[in-house]
């Protein structure tokens, strides 16, 4: 709850900050804060230490969420290369999943070698590496350079911040195309909460404890592949993504109801397709944004994605009083199936090269 509350409070305000300050520096700060959070867990092994770590981790997530997408898109726009954004975002997400998979496989050996302390130290080092990579990124946005050169006072800076906050929220509220895209991305993002329950589903099938990480690794690998395919799939018609989401619902539901470890094969396929649709939706949302507060608009989507995820959590929590995990996973794919009917109206059309050159 502490982690979620921190993200809720800071998600949109941090987006406005990313629109008025150096996005590269915020990415660096976000990485360092997450590293401090892990350090708190191993140096203050108490409730207070873990609470502090979750506050720092939640703050880090809020700073990076929305900031990276806006940063990458505007840097490409400065070079008239925004047509490469879907492929770039897909590759970045895929690389993230590969690193996630690597961390999962390293967890047990690290624990055996040095316990939680060694795992925590390696986690801190990974955050320092993340900060170093963020520091190496170029930042050439003309508007950013102009703002930093002006060096406004605190009052003027706060005025710029409020202006960007209003601009971002206003674009979401007043522009139908952007509003629908924001809500679609948020809805789909909430479905990623399913993977929190895959270990419980695997346990219910009778899989041995040592086998469960391998089954989960399959879903992560499928997401990496789905993200990598988002670039080539970017310009497909919306109907194809509707079919993909419908197939996702069928695959995950059938895999869950099979009550077999082999059921994780269709689950992984479905999760991979859903990741592809999510990356394409996020890319088209960036194309639809025309105002100056790109990070703020993206953060609004991130905020609603948290709400969507909490709805999924609530569904599992309430349903668990009466039904086993297999039934719950299958039942909660119904919203995924229904979202397939939303895609044709909510997913923005892909921009042509001529449109992208004007961004």
Secondary structure, 3 states (H helix, E strand, C coil): CHHHHHHHHHHHHHHHHHHHCCHHHHHHHHHHHHHHHHHHHHHCCCHHHHHHHHHHHHHHHHHHCCHHHHHHHHHHHHCCCHHHHHHHHHHHHHHHHHHHHHHHHHHHHHHHHHHHHHHHHHHHHHHHHHHHHHHHCCCCCHHHHHHHHHCCCHHHHHHHHHHHHHHHHHHHHHCHHHHHHHHHHHHHHHHHHHHHHHHHHHHHCCCCHHHHHHHHHHHHHHHHHHHHCHHHHCCCCHHHHHHHHHHHHHHHHHHHHCCCCCHHHHHHHHHHHHHHHHHHHHHHHHHHCCCCCHHHHHHHHHHHHHHHHHHHHHHHHHHCCCCCHHHHHHHCCHHHHHHHHHHHHHCCCCCCHHHHHCC
